[in-house]
Amino acid sequence: QAQLVESGGGLVQPGGSLRLSCSASGVLLSPYAMGWYRQAPGLQREMVAAISRLGNTNYSDSVKGRFTISRDTAGKTVYLQMNSLKFEDTAVYYCNRIRYTVAWGQGTQVTVSS
């Protein structure tokens, strides 16, 4: 059974950093472009970062220059390095294949608060 597992979230002060990880069981990640998404209360889920199978990256304007998406050489884990965090980054963060999505995981909560 396909399962995505996100981890690394937490409570952080504005300006702080977190590193999120995404791994999977029962489903391959390495052949696919991957995305990190987030959903804040009352808002729709949005993609904030994407990485192609070959490592090309794209970011939403709201996180560009602050977040970095990467994947390990085996392609089994996808990371999101988040720096200079802002209040508005508070959300539940998810990962998924951009095409041929699988069931969403539970996500990892990121809370930016002073």
C-alpha positions as CSV (number, residue, x, y, z in Angstrom):
1,Q,0.0,0.0,0.0
2,A,1.4,3.4,-1.1
3,Q,2.3,5.7,1.8
4,L,4.0,9.0,1.9
5,V,5.5,10.1,5.2
6,E,6.5,13.7,5.9
7,S,8.5,14.7,8.9
8,G,10.6,17.5,10.3
9,G,8.0,20.1,11.1
10,G,7.7,21.9,14.4
11,L,7.5,25.2,16.1
12,V,10.0,27.8,15.1
13,Q,10.4,31.6,15.6
14,P,10.3,34.0,12.7
15,G,13.7,33.9,10.9
16,G,14.3,30.3,11.9
17,S,14.9,27.3,9.8
18,L,13.5,23.8,9.5
19,R,14.3,20.8,7.2
20,L,11.4,18.7,6.1
21,S,11.8,15.1,4.8
22,C,9.5,13.1,2.6
23,S,9.9,9.3,2.2
24,A,7.6,6.6,0.9
25,S,6.8,3.0,1.2
26,G,5.1,0.9,-1.4
27,V,5.6,3.5,-4.0
28,L,8.5,4.8,-6.1
29,L,9.6,8.4,-6.0
30,S,12.8,8.4,-7.9
31,P,11.4,8.2,-11.5
32,Y,9.0,11.1,-10.8
33,A,9.0,14.9,-10.4
34,M,8.2,15.7,-6.8
35,G,6.5,18.6,-5.1
36,W,6.2,20.0,-1.7
37,Y,2.8,21.5,-0.9
38,R,1.3,23.3,2.0
39,Q,-2.1,24.0,3.3
40,A,-2.9,26.7,5.8
41,P,-6.2,26.8,7.7
42,G,-9.0,27.9,5.5
43,L,-6.9,27.9,2.4
44,Q,-6.4,25.5,-0.5
45,R,-3.4,23.3,-0.8
46,E,-0.7,25.0,-2.9
47,M,2.6,23.8,-4.3
48,V,5.6,25.7,-3.0
49,A,8.5,23.8,-4.5
50,A,9.1,21.2,-7.2
51,I,12.0,19.1,-8.4
52,S,12.2,17.1,-11.6
53,R,13.6,13.6,-11.9
54,L,16.9,15.2,-13.1
55,G,17.0,17.8,-10.3
56,N,15.7,20.9,-11.9
57,T,13.8,23.0,-9.4
58,N,11.0,25.6,-9.3
59,Y,9.5,27.6,-6.5
60,S,6.5,29.7,-5.8
61,D,7.2,33.4,-5.5
62,S,6.3,33.3,-1.8
63,V,9.2,31.0,-0.9
64,K,11.7,31.7,-3.7
65,G,15.1,32.5,-2.2
66,R,14.2,31.0,1.2
67,F,13.3,27.4,0.5
68,T,15.4,24.7,-1.2
69,I,14.0,21.4,-2.5
70,S,16.4,18.5,-3.0
71,R,16.4,14.8,-3.3
72,D,18.9,12.2,-2.3
73,T,20.9,10.3,-4.9
74,A,18.9,7.2,-4.5
75,G,15.7,9.3,-5.1
76,K,14.0,7.8,-2.1
77,T,13.8,10.9,0.0
78,V,12.9,14.5,-0.9
79,Y,13.8,17.4,1.4
80,L,12.7,20.9,1.9
81,Q,15.1,23.2,3.6
82,M,13.2,26.2,4.9
83,N,15.1,29.3,5.9
84,S,14.1,32.8,7.0
85,L,10.7,31.4,8.0
86,K,7.8,33.9,8.2
87,F,4.5,33.8,10.1
88,E,2.7,33.2,6.8
89,D,4.7,29.9,6.3
90,T,2.6,28.3,9.0
91,A,0.8,25.4,7.4
92,V,0.7,21.6,7.1
93,Y,3.3,20.6,4.6
94,Y,2.9,17.6,2.3
95,C,4.9,16.0,-0.5
96,N,3.6,14.1,-3.5
97,R,4.5,13.1,-7.0
98,I,3.5,16.0,-9.3
99,R,1.9,13.7,-11.8
100,Y,0.6,10.3,-11.0
101,T,-0.1,11.4,-7.5
102,V,-0.6,8.9,-4.8
103,A,-2.7,9.1,-1.6
104,W,-1.7,12.1,0.5
105,G,0.2,11.5,3.7
106,Q,-0.7,13.1,7.0
107,G,1.7,16.0,6.4
108,T,3.9,17.7,8.9
109,Q,2.9,20.8,10.8
110,V,5.1,23.9,10.6
111,T,4.2,26.7,13.0
112,V,6.1,30.0,12.9
113,S,5.4,31.9,16.0
114,S,7.2,34.2,18.4
